[in-house]
Amino acid sequence: MTTKINSPKFAFYYLLALVALIFTAIATGQMIFQMINQNLPDIFGQYGTDFSSEILKFAISAILIAAPVFYVISNLIYKHLFKGDMAKDSGIRRWLTYFILLVSAVIIIVFLIITVNNFLNGEWTSKFLLKMLTVIGLAAIVFSFYLYDIKRLEVLAKKDKVFKVYFFASLALILAAFIGSLFIVENPIEARNRRVDERIVSNFYNIESAVSSYYNTNKKLPATLDDLKKEALAVDSLIDPTTRETFGYKAVSGLDYQLCANFRTDNKNSKDVMYQYLDQNKRHLVGYQCLDFKVYIDTLKEPIPVTAPAVTPAQ
């Protein structure tokens, strides 16, 4: 039998396995990281140390696609090895296996640097240790598997107990991380409701700008939101994006007023890092609520009083 050592097909298999492995390993690590962040929230809420539903959803999506690709392609590679289509000492196998190890090492180093940097920036020691164990554990699985694979003497034996251990152990880890993530990630309906609420808050900021412009021109608060239509404010900014109902408006006193709407989600008690920069008075619970706003005075339109300099009596 002629062995096709330099077959482009095997290069394709190994490179595709590398890409799938990268996504699978990073996604697994991120799912575990987010579970740690969710259960050990950081009082500083700094990016990378607090829970992020967006990162978690991307990790879940990556696992659903990349993990099956990795296992299927790896199975194809070893089927060809068992058949003798590719020699165990072929250059393409050895070079690409070590290339996989190189890329994996770079990614692991980056993860370790980020983890240590977060710790030096004040992340809790318990979170740091759990994340370090996660990175080291993933690195140990990847490196030990590929080093064993490239150095083992017998590759034609289909009943390799070590391979079975790696297969079931890695699969169990991925499934555990995936299932655990499903308990803390928002479902698609909740995600859509959250985006609707974010649009409402965004519309509130547009209205706030229009109210300030109206006040600086007319020296009073608008009686109703209909008065803002002359301020070049889009009509869609005045209504709920799904029910198409006009937002509530209350002039409180002086420069203070309220905007009201029916919110679908609770971002006041959310641990998600995406809300860390949102004004506290723009946080809301579920249901109909009014948020406080204040007119911004344009000092350029107000006359600036000129005070005459004090005259010092002649001595």
C-alpha positions as CSV (number, residue, x, y, z in Angstrom):
1,M,0.0,0.0,0.0
2,T,1.3,3.4,-0.9
3,T,1.2,5.9,1.9
4,K,0.2,9.4,0.9
5,I,2.4,11.3,3.3
6,N,1.9,14.7,1.9
7,S,-1.7,14.5,1.0
8,P,-3.4,18.0,1.2
9,K,-6.5,16.2,2.6
10,F,-4.7,15.4,5.8
11,A,-3.4,19.0,6.1
12,F,-7.0,20.2,5.7
13,Y,-8.1,17.7,8.4
14,Y,-5.4,18.8,10.9
15,L,-5.9,22.5,10.3
16,L,-9.7,22.2,10.6
17,A,-9.2,20.2,13.8
18,L,-6.9,23.0,15.1
19,V,-9.5,25.7,14.5
20,A,-12.3,23.6,16.1
21,L,-10.0,22.8,19.0
22,I,-9.3,26.5,19.6
23,F,-13.0,27.5,19.6
24,T,-13.8,24.5,21.8
25,A,-11.1,25.1,24.4
26,I,-11.7,28.9,24.6
27,A,-15.5,28.4,24.8
28,T,-15.2,25.8,27.5
29,G,-12.9,28.1,29.5
30,Q,-15.2,31.1,29.1
31,M,-18.2,29.1,30.2
32,I,-16.4,28.1,33.4
33,F,-15.1,31.6,33.8
34,Q,-18.6,33.1,33.6
35,M,-20.0,30.5,36.0
36,I,-17.3,31.6,38.4
37,N,-18.1,35.3,37.8
38,Q,-21.8,34.7,38.3
39,N,-21.3,32.9,41.7
40,L,-18.5,35.2,42.9
41,P,-19.5,38.7,41.7
42,D,-16.8,41.4,41.8
43,I,-17.7,44.5,43.7
44,F,-15.6,46.5,41.2
45,G,-17.5,45.2,38.2
46,Q,-14.4,45.5,36.0
47,Y,-14.5,44.0,32.5
48,G,-13.2,40.4,32.5
49,T,-13.9,39.8,36.2
50,D,-17.7,40.2,36.3
51,F,-20.4,38.2,34.7
52,S,-21.1,38.8,31.0
53,S,-24.1,37.2,29.3
54,E,-22.8,38.2,25.9
55,I,-19.5,36.3,26.4
56,L,-21.5,33.3,27.8
57,K,-23.9,33.2,24.8
58,F,-21.0,33.3,22.3
59,A,-19.2,30.5,24.2
60,I,-22.4,28.4,24.1
61,S,-22.8,29.0,20.4
62,A,-19.1,28.1,19.8
63,I,-19.4,24.9,21.7
64,L,-22.5,23.8,19.8
65,I,-20.7,24.2,16.5
66,A,-17.0,23.7,17.1
67,A,-17.1,20.7,19.5
68,P,-18.9,18.3,17.1
69,V,-16.6,19.4,14.3
70,F,-13.5,18.7,16.4
71,Y,-14.6,15.2,17.4
72,V,-15.8,14.3,13.9
73,I,-12.6,15.5,12.2
74,S,-10.4,13.9,14.9
75,N,-12.2,10.6,14.3
76,L,-11.6,10.9,10.5
77,I,-7.9,11.5,11.2
78,Y,-7.5,8.4,13.3
79,K,-9.5,6.3,10.9
80,H,-7.0,7.1,8.2
81,L,-4.2,6.3,10.6
82,F,-5.7,2.9,11.4
83,K,-6.1,2.2,7.7
84,G,-2.5,3.1,7.0
85,D,-3.4,6.0,4.6
86,M,-1.0,8.1,6.5
87,A,2.1,6.9,8.3
88,K,2.5,7.7,12.0
89,D,5.9,9.3,11.3
90,S,4.8,11.3,8.3
91,G,6.0,14.9,8.2
92,I,2.6,16.4,7.8
93,R,1.3,14.6,10.9
94,R,4.3,15.5,13.1
95,W,4.5,19.1,11.9
96,L,0.8,19.9,12.2
97,T,0.6,18.2,15.6
98,Y,3.4,20.3,17.0
99,F,1.8,23.4,15.3
100,I,-1.4,22.6,17.2
101,L,0.6,22.5,20.4
102,L,2.3,25.8,19.5
103,V,-1.0,27.6,18.9
104,S,-2.6,26.0,22.0
105,A,0.4,27.2,24.1
106,V,0.1,30.8,22.8
107,I,-3.6,30.8,23.7
108,I,-3.0,29.3,27.2
109,I,-0.3,31.9,27.8
110,V,-2.6,34.7,26.8
111,F,-5.3,33.3,29.2
112,L,-2.8,33.1,32.0
113,I,-1.6,36.6,31.4
114,I,-5.1,38.0,31.5
115,T,-6.0,36.0,34.6
116,V,-2.9,37.1,36.5
117,N,-3.5,40.7,35.4
118,N,-7.0,40.7,36.7
119,F,-5.7,39.3,40.0
120,L,-3.1,42.1,40.3
121,N,-6.0,44.6,39.6
122,G,-7.8,43.4,42.6
123,E,-9.8,40.3,41.6
124,W,-10.6,38.1,44.6
125,T,-8.1,35.4,45.4
126,S,-10.7,32.7,45.2
127,K,-11.8,33.7,41.7
128,F,-8.2,33.9,40.6
129,L,-7.4,30.5,41.9
130,L,-10.4,28.9,40.3
131,K,-9.7,30.5,37.0
132,M,-6.0,29.5,37.2
133,L,-7.1,25.9,37.8
134,T,-9.4,26.1,34.9
135,V,-6.7,27.3,32.5
136,I,-4.1,24.8,33.8
137,G,-6.6,22.0,33.6
138,L,-7.6,22.7,30.0
139,A,-3.9,23.1,29.1
140,A,-3.0,19.8,30.7
141,I,-5.8,17.9,28.8
142,V,-4.7,19.4,25.4
143,F,-1.0,19.1,25.8
144,S,-1.0,15.6,27.4
145,F,-3.3,14.2,24.7
146,Y,-1.3,15.5,21.7
147,L,2.1,14.7,23.3
148,Y,0.9,11.1,24.0
149,D,-0.5,10.9,20.4
150,I,2.7,12.0,18.7
151,K,5.0,9.9,20.9
152,R,3.1,6.6,21.2
153,L,4.6,3.7,19.4
154,E,1.5,1.9,18.3
155,V,-1.0,4.0,16.4
156,L,-2.7,1.1,14.5
157,A,-4.3,-0.3,17.6
158,K,-8.0,0.7,17.5
159,K,-8.6,-0.3,21.1
160,D,-6.5,2.3,22.8
161,K,-7.8,2.7,26.4
162,V,-5.9,6.0,26.9
163,F,-7.8,7.5,23.9
164,K,-11.1,6.4,25.4
165,V,-10.2,8.1,28.7
166,Y,-9.4,11.3,26.9
167,F,-12.5,11.2,24.8
168,F,-14.9,10.6,27.6
169,A,-13.1,12.9,30.1
170,S,-13.0,15.8,27.6
171,L,-16.6,15.2,26.5
172,A,-17.8,15.0,30.2
173,L,-16.0,18.3,30.9
174,I,-17.5,20.1,27.9
175,L,-21.0,18.8,28.7
176,A,-20.7,19.8,32.3
177,A,-19.7,23.3,31.4
178,F,-22.4,23.5,28.7
179,I,-25.2,22.3,31.0
180,G,-24.0,24.5,33.8
181,S,-24.1,27.5,31.5
182,L,-27.7,26.8,30.5
183,F,-28.8,27.5,34.1
184,I,-27.4,31.0,34.1
185,V,-27.7,32.2,30.5
186,E,-30.9,34.1,29.5
187,N,-33.2,32.4,27.0
188,P,-33.9,34.0,23.6
189,I,-37.2,35.4,24.8
190,E,-35.5,37.1,27.8
191,A,-32.7,38.4,25.5
192,R,-35.3,40.0,23.1
193,N,-37.1,41.6,26.1
194,R,-33.8,43.0,27.4
195,R,-33.0,44.5,24.0
196,V,-36.5,46.1,23.9
197,D,-35.8,47.6,27.3
198,E,-32.5,48.9,26.2
199,R,-34.2,50.5,23.2
200,I,-36.7,52.1,25.6
201,V,-33.8,53.6,27.7
202,S,-32.1,54.7,24.6
203,N,-35.3,56.5,23.5
204,F,-35.5,58.1,26.9
205,Y,-32.0,59.6,26.4
206,N,-33.2,61.0,23.0
207,I,-36.2,62.5,24.7
208,E,-34.0,63.9,27.5
209,S,-31.9,65.7,24.8
210,A,-35.1,67.1,23.2
211,V,-36.5,68.2,26.5
212,S,-33.3,70.1,27.3
213,S,-33.4,71.8,23.9
214,Y,-37.1,72.7,24.4
215,Y,-36.4,74.2,27.9
216,N,-33.4,76.2,26.7
217,T,-35.5,77.7,24.0
218,N,-38.9,78.2,25.8
219,K,-37.6,78.5,29.4
220,K,-40.1,75.9,30.6
221,L,-40.7,72.2,30.5
222,P,-43.0,70.9,27.8
223,A,-46.6,70.2,28.8
224,T,-46.7,66.9,26.9
225,L,-44.3,64.9,24.7
226,D,-46.2,66.1,21.7
227,D,-44.5,69.5,22.2
228,L,-41.2,67.9,21.4
229,K,-42.1,67.1,17.8
230,K,-40.7,70.6,16.8
231,E,-37.3,69.5,18.3
232,A,-36.4,67.3,15.3
233,L,-37.1,64.2,17.5
234,A,-38.1,61.1,15.6
235,V,-41.6,59.9,16.4
236,D,-40.3,56.4,17.1
237,S,-38.4,57.9,20.0
238,L,-41.6,58.7,21.8
239,I,-43.2,55.3,21.7
240,D,-42.7,51.8,22.9
241,P,-40.9,49.8,20.1
242,T,-43.3,46.8,20.4
243,T,-46.6,48.1,21.8
244,R,-46.3,51.4,19.9
245,E,-47.8,53.2,23.0
246,T,-46.6,56.7,23.8
247,F,-44.3,56.9,26.8
248,G,-45.6,58.5,30.0
249,Y,-44.3,61.9,30.9
250,K,-44.6,63.9,34.2
251,A,-43.2,67.4,34.8
252,V,-42.2,67.3,38.5
253,S,-40.9,70.7,39.4
254,G,-38.3,73.2,38.2
255,L,-35.9,71.3,36.0
256,D,-37.0,67.8,37.1
257,Y,-39.3,65.5,35.2
258,Q,-40.0,61.8,34.7
259,L,-40.4,59.4,31.7
260,C,-42.4,56.3,32.2
261,A,-42.7,52.9,30.4
262,N,-43.5,49.3,30.9
263,F,-40.3,47.3,31.3
264,R,-40.0,43.6,30.5
265,T,-36.8,42.9,32.5
266,D,-35.0,43.8,35.7
267,N,-31.6,45.4,35.2
268,K,-31.5,46.9,38.7
269,N,-30.5,43.6,40.3
270,S,-28.6,42.2,37.3
271,K,-24.9,41.1,37.8
272,D,-24.2,41.6,34.1
273,V,-21.1,43.7,33.5
274,M,-23.0,45.5,30.6
275,Y,-24.9,47.6,33.1
276,Q,-21.9,48.8,35.1
277,Y,-21.7,52.1,33.3
278,L,-25.5,52.7,33.2
279,D,-26.7,55.6,35.4
280,Q,-28.1,54.2,38.7
281,N,-31.3,56.3,38.3
282,K,-31.8,54.7,34.9
283,R,-32.0,51.2,36.4
284,H,-35.4,49.6,36.5
285,L,-37.4,46.6,37.7
286,V,-40.0,44.6,35.8
287,G,-43.3,46.5,35.1
288,Y,-44.4,50.0,34.7
289,Q,-41.9,52.5,36.1
290,C,-41.0,56.1,35.9
291,L,-37.3,57.2,35.7
292,D,-36.0,60.5,36.9
293,F,-34.5,63.1,34.5
294,K,-33.2,66.6,34.8
295,V,-32.9,69.4,32.2
296,Y,-29.4,70.3,31.0
297,I,-29.0,74.0,31.0
298,D,-27.1,75.4,27.9
299,T,-24.9,78.0,29.5
300,L,-24.0,79.4,26.1
301,K,-27.6,80.6,25.6
302,E,-27.7,82.3,29.0
303,P,-26.2,85.7,29.6
304,I,-23.1,85.6,31.7
305,P,-23.2,88.4,34.3
306,V,-20.2,90.7,34.3
307,T,-18.9,91.8,37.6
308,A,-17.0,95.1,37.7
309,P,-13.6,94.7,39.4
310,A,-13.3,96.1,42.8
311,V,-11.6,99.5,43.0
312,T,-9.0,100.0,45.6
313,P,-9.0,103.4,47.2
314,A,-6.0,105.5,46.6
315,Q,-3.6,105.7,49.5
